Amino acid sequence: MRVLMIYPLFPKSLWSFEKVLELVDRKVLLPPLGLVTVAAILPQTWEYKLVDRNVRAVTEAEWAWAEVVIMSAMIVQKEDLVAQIQEAKRRGKLVAVGGPFPTSVPEVSLEAGADFMILDEGEITLPMFVEAIERGDRSGMFRSDGVKPDVTTTPVPRFDLLELDQYDSMSIQFSRGCPFQCEFCDIIVLYGRKPRTKTPEQLLAELDCLYNLGWRRSIFMVDDNFIGNKRNVKLLLRELKEWQKSHQYPFSITTEASIDLADDQELMDLMMECHFTAVFLGIETPDESSLAMTKKFQNTRSSLADAVERITRTGLRVMAGFIIGFDGEKSGAGDRIVRFAEQAAIPTTTFGMLQALPNTALWDRLEREGRLLAKDANLNQTTLMNFKPTRPIEEIAREYVDAFCAVYDPEKYLDRTYRHFLMLGAPRIQAPSQFPSLIDLKALAIVIWRQGFKRSTRWKFWHHLFSIIKNNPGQWDHYLTVCAHNEHFLDYREVVRAEIEAQLQKLLQALPEKPESPETKVEALVSQ
């Protein structure tokens, strides 16, 4: 069986980092880990080719070669997923789809013409698909009926199918599921609230594979909450520490975790000893009433700012996610988020308007209340909310745009990054130094020219850089990398402003001219 695997396009987003990737001559931040895992679970007697459309287009020869086309997608890839299903069907190919978006909203892929729906987790549903294909079936939908697979049986992903040079970082996964109950999160819907982990031996085998393929750059541990099962994580980290040491620390590692990481110094120390360098935290909002409303109780147990500081001083650079638009939220939420990011000195933040994701507790509640406005969601930062909020959508949107632009103001970003790196603990690991490539040197020169000479913040850039070299010399190169990230954010904040303003204008023009009560105005705005 000849299988062509296609990963659809992502729209431009906060995490696409085009401007930064251009500097280092790479196309994409992360690879499609789901598809290379699927390729490992399917029969190894089959033949596989993988095309990530974020790297390049599918060639005519690849279309002609394929007997079956398999695609996986997240919500933001919906448009290109539909387009590629239709393109494959136009060419007479059997099409199978799976992944988070088809699992949540299967009707979209079915309406586009997909033949096979491989839903839920592939360790259970992919063997069903294989049996159907071998029987000669031409269509089918396969579900796990709520059963969660034992991920200790998951094979090493087929990283060899990737065009490795096109990616800035590699992805691996240790666990699935999260023990918390955040109302807006679909992770607990897709993967459950009991974190299931691989064995340390499995994960080290994946690192061996990447190492043997010649990979020497960063690794992103894609677990939605890496520390969901702290006992098993510590067992892994003790093994990983020795693996990294014996291989002379070829990989720096980043991941995502809940804020209670700050309460476990042993865990943070182990992460540092394994050459973890950064962690993404879902902070969402500094407003405790909103956190309680959305059942993110783990963020209300202690001071968020103190937790961020403890993690940072240990040596883990903090990235954070923020959301505006929670029910019962008071005016000024955008300003409060900006003030918190400044207070906690968090350089990089994701910031978006709340979206109700299909099948989440938030989705179900809003559906009961008659407040949903769409059949699915869009997690991009340029999209208005898909439900009726409890305060005017215009107010929320304008706060969002103002806050997004403020948090990535060049001067504020430089100052925040500087304060973060002064606080940041020194690295515990000294990886063997490597002479920078010509591409890296070119990227460095461009960043220094733009930020150190061209912009009005140039004096601040040089002051901060020399101060970091003096006060935290082990982090100066890491500091410059984070400074470079604002090349993307500066450009993207204008995209956010233009897109949200255009959507708002469309809504405002659709309002009736006669005077109406504030409640009617809100209803008219959000229902368009």
Buried (B, 14 or more C-beta within 10 A) or exposed (E): BEBBBBBBBBBBBBBBBBBBBBBBBBBBBBBBBBBBBBBBBBEEEBEBBBBBBBBEEBEEEBBEEBEBBBBBBBBBBBEBBBBBBBBBBEEEBBBBBBBBBBBBBBEBBBEBBBBBBBBBBBBBBBBBBBEBBEEEEEEBBBBBEEEBBEBEEBBBBBBBBBBBEBBBBBBBBBBBBBBBBBBBBBBBBBBBEEBBBBBBEBBBEBBEBBBEEEBEBBBBBBBBBBBBBBEBBBBBBEBBBEBBEEEEBBBBBBBBBBBBBBBBEEBBBBBBBBBBBBBBBBBBBBBEBBBBBBBBEBBEEBEBBEBBBBBBEBBBBBBBBBBBBBBEBEEEBBEBBBBBBBBBBBBBBBBBBBBBBBBBBBBBBBEEEEBBBEEBBBBBBBBBBBBBBEBBBBBBBBBBBBBBBBBBBBEBBBBBBBBBBBBBBEBBBEBEEEEEEEEBEBBBEBBBEBBBEEBEBBEBBBEBBEBBEEEBEBBBEBBBBBBBBBBBBBEBBEBBBEBBEEBBEEBEEEBEEEEEEEEEBBEBBBEB
